[in-house]
Amino acid sequence: MPEHDPAELPTAEQWIARFAAAAGGDPPSAEQFERLLALAAVAAHSSQRVAAPIACWIAGREGLEIDQALRIAESLSRSGASSR
């Protein structure tokens, strides 16, 4: 992957908006963006960091509302659920 000057890169919000448009959808609202980051944070801090994007993908694939997915993640985090 080529190296880029960070000053030349789009913001996360700009990149997400472009990705959403290319995928034929709309970007998340500011509130949805924050809730998705909260879901990703719970997943990443309760397991390995790679759990964050995959948890968000599963939530989307299963059609979960963001708050529902966040409650599930927080429940797993509190219970110490692990398959190790």
Buried (B, 14 or more C-beta within 10 A) or exposed (E): EEEEEEEEEEEEEEEBBEEEEEEEEEBBEEEBBEBBBBBBEBBBEBBEEEBBEEBBEBBEEEEBEBEEBBBBBBEBBEEEEEEE
